[in-house]
Amino acid sequence: MTDFQKYVQRYLDNIPSEDWLGELKKSGEKTVEIFSNLTEEQSLFAYADGKWTLKELLLHLSDTERVFQYRILAFARGDKNELPGFDEELYADQSFANGRSLESLLEEYKTVRKSSQILLETLDPSVLNNIGTANGNQISVETIGKLIIGHNYHHLNIIEERYLPNL
């Protein structure tokens, strides 16, 4: 197994059921529920120096999901161009998430997630196995869709283990 396959698998292992489109909805609802119960002050909490605040983490989820959406769209439409990777740390550093209201970040997340749901639910099943290259690695449309979910659950686990107990 390559490093990339291990990277992908660690996220896919976070998906609690085979109904990945159902899990897309559930993970979004769980994220909204957690963040809706935070105060502005709590949303600025980071569990250690150099770690993201909850606001930065929420915007990271939206940013990553947008990148994955584009990859899904491109590969589902048969685009053979190699797509670049992205530097999540750079994106977070340049996000200015902490200067925004939690309400605006949550509204953005909900909108991005709704967009993912529409995109994935309306794809013709025949394109789910389309393969494209992103960040130097080949990956299928379906796997990218599942990565959105697994990545979200990964961060929900971190929130529950490292953030919420300290709030």
Secondary structure, 3 states (H helix, E strand, C coil): CCHHHHHHHHHHCCCCCCCHHHHHHHHHHHHHHHHHCCCHHHHCCCCCCCCCCHHHHHHHHHHHHHHHHHHHHHHHCCCCCCECCCCHHHHHHCCCHHHCCHHHHHHHHHHHHHHHHHHHHHCCHHHCCCEEEECCEEEEHHHHHHHHHHHHHHHHHHHHHHHHHHC
